[in-house]
Amino acid sequence: MRVYCAENYAAMSRRAANIISAQVITKPDSVLGLATGGTPVGAYQRLVECYKEGDLSFAEIRSVNLDEYYGLSPRHEQSYRYFMQSNLFDHIDIKPENTHVLNGLAKDPAEECAKYNQLIEDLGGIDLQLLGMGHNGHIAFNEPGDDFGLETHLVTLTERTIEANTRFFERKEDVPRQALTMGIKNIMRARRILMVVSGADKAEAVYKAFCGRVTKEVPASILQLHPDVTLVGDKEALSKLIEAGVAVCG
């Protein structure tokens, strides 16, 4: 595992964007696994800047997103499809047909999940998977206690996750209680994994994930077993790793 410590969120975002850019330049038809949430927004903004400056093209890139709220239309402002369009897709030259997000309105969620697993396989697998991490160590919507062997599936969100997402909705009652998500098995099959973390409130989760034992109670801990993981965080998020003597790069 490679660990890069950035001075702040902006520097963390630039470093993450540089890693993604290198993947796109090296393999222009890469399959990128993409994440939502507040942490990757800065990296997406930097990628858009690189595209507008003429330094990067996404014309041949294919993308698959980690998850989507179950029950939300793609046009809902809090859907992850809407998030991706607003923060990245609408501002670069990626072909719409090459962007893939789970259908939150699927009548048969099990069928939708099976189709998504097949889609990833048909694309040849994920070259680089971008991840964030929750305060309880969850990745995508894989919550503590979930089976590491799961592929894409329907999950009932924990109360803590619902609380964390309430800030994006007018009322807590509006937060969806279920989501469609790639499973740990999908994530671990990615050839490369890039995790971004920011803020002192993530320091304990980062420490448990990368210095603790591999356990279903900290889903991100499974990443210790992946052969190619890069962790990029600001100094606050990585503070406990640094205290523990984990080697980091500037």
ABEGO torsion letter per residue (X at the ends): XBBBBBABAAAAAAAAAAAAAAAAAABAABBBBBBBEAAAAAAAAAAAAAAAAGABBAAABBBBBABBBBGBBAABAABAAAAAAAAAAAABABBAAABBBBBAABABAAAAAAAAAAAAAAAGEBABBBBBBBAAGBBEABBBGBBAABBBBBBBBBAAAAAAAAAABABAAABBABBBBBBAAAAAABABBBBBBBEAAAAAAAAAAAABBBBAABAAAAAAABABBBBBBBAAAAAAAAAAGBBBBX
